[in-house]
Amino acid sequence: MDKLQAKERIAALSDEIRKHNHNYYVLSRPTISDYEFDMLLAELIRLENEFPELIEPDSPTGHVGGGVTKEFMQVQHKYPMLSLGNTYSEEEIRDFEERIHKTIGDEVEYVCELKFDGVAIGLTYQNGRLVQAVTRGDGVRGDDVTTNIKTIRSIPLKLHGTGFPEEFEIRGEIILPHASFEKMNEQRLEDGEEPFANPRNAASGSLKMLDSAEVAKRSLDGFFYYLPGNDLPFKTHYECLLAAKSWGFKISEFAVRCKTIEEIFDYLNTWDKARHELPFDIDGIVMKVNDLKQQEILGYTAKSPRWAMSYKFKAEQVTTQLLSVAYQVGRTGAVTPVANLQPVQLAGTVVKRASLHNADIINNLDVRIGDMVFVEKGGEIIPKIIGVDLGQRVAGSTPIAFIGTCPECGTALKRTEGESAWYCPNETGCPPQIKGKLEHFISRKAMNIDSLGEGKVEILFDNGLVRNCADLYDLTFDRLIGLEKTYQSTEDKKEKKISFREKSVANILNGIESSKNVSFDRVLYALGIRFVGETVARKLVAHFISLDKLMNAEFNDLIEVEEIGEKIAQSILSWFSEQKNTELIDRLRMAGIHFKMDESLITRISDKLSGLTFVVSGVFENFSRDDLKKTIELHGGKNIGSISAKTSYLLAGENMGPEKRKKAEKLGVAIVSEDDFIGMIQ
Ligand code: IVH
């Protein structure tokens, strides 16, 4: 294909992919299969790789992410990001309406909308292209999170239709739907990380991530509800919403126009009940005066518009009795107290259990067995105990004493200073820890031994055949054949029987054998080192290449790696300092597991930068920051996160922070420009 043909094909593919993105993510009405969509996207990526000079700045491949940000730039909002006056009382809504009528007269129409519980964002478009996305920050200045926002597939990078101003801003809320939130927390627990408390925190945490390819995996979404500025070609707010919809933005289908206060109350009461049926969180409703001229007359206070107001729902709460506290031991040995409650209806589901999180929470609540407790749904999903009805406490109750020994193996529990969780330290002898670690080792994203799925690890454990992951590689046909167990399925709770016959034994052994081909980053993740999730494992492997280098790394070498902080570094050092772990590694090595990155995957253009480390900062003329980093690696150099005395060069672009320059000068690190750099690789 020549360049001209490629240009045409890229334009046609981009248009088509944009249309399908909109159908799928905005309208929820896909017209082609996921497979067909992936094929189109793959073709576009291929063409863009072949003809990088033809990549459009608003190409739909931008949704895939890949840009890594060092730190978010602070940007001043063109229109300050105000908040809304809010209330929990219907009385104050009446006052709000009366005030408006006093100023405007009786001819007022309102638009009622859902109040999305997420992270506020302002998007700027120039000539129909998304150029900047800024968070609220302090209302005057926010963080430029454009690279991350671009990964959200429902957000148009290039607008549809016509009639949009040459430059304008649109405001909305970035949210994380319930399903994605739950999936994400499961993964975090599996990786030994703290789960997010609610979808809003998760959305906010995701937007702050530095690696946009990670953000792309989070399934964030966004609803848009406001066009600031007073030179818009529209008469009403509702018209603005319809126009924004026609340009491709996701606008809630539940925005309605109301004439009377009764209609407003109807809307409010309907959503107070129906909100639990939505696939995302809302925390109230918003009322806005529809006419833009009337809005202008009403104006603003220092903090919020006088033409809008929000009504916040009271969190749904019930009272029920605490029957007992159970303790669960996870893969990492962390002991989580769980409250068993008298079953009670709450926000559409029957609640029987609530997390008590840790010993501190139990103490702070001073909750006791038999107490009547207030239960609320945090983030509207996970029930939690938020207080005790002391008036109903029966005489003679005593504070709950957190268990001192592991409920599974009897070992005395330990607590690290500064951490709230108690741990069972018996990593190699405590059944749920051993089984949990094995389950993690064989899981899909780790060694992917799916022939050892539900219940099978349990059989191996119960028969004393495996105590750690290296034992898997000693299994033989003779040891496995004929083993049996009945167990309760987690899916349908029915009793099931597994017996290892010839075929399943062969499958298991094949699965174990093929796990020897799994790449080193997944092996590292499979080891289950605390805080070393998939991404961290990948970053470590890309930096150190082999396990031997990683094992020899000192604290300072570790924190030089992008996204590796002190907590992760400490955890890695402590894991490798234990003899039982190094013995495990030796056995896995003997079994033939990969402990080195496949060098053929590292494509090199030259070795000109071999042994050199770079910190890239600022904005560049010929390269995006990502491309620069890639180029450094292609020439054998390494990118690191922050400047230290060992850094070879600070590669400085425009607008680099003065702190960086100062630090480099102080440590004697050479500062080079983009041109110097081009000279180095030519
Ligand atoms: S309008 C100048 N509409 O709630 C007023 N805000 O508590 C612009 N929010 O700052 C805001 N849903 O982050 C508006 N349908 C909606 C909203 C909404 C959620 C957020 C927004 C706002 C905050 C105020």
Residues whose N, C-alpha, C, O or C-beta is under 5 A from the ligand:
A	BS01	IVH	L82 S83 L84 E113 L114 K115 F116 A120 E173 Y225 Y226 V286 P305
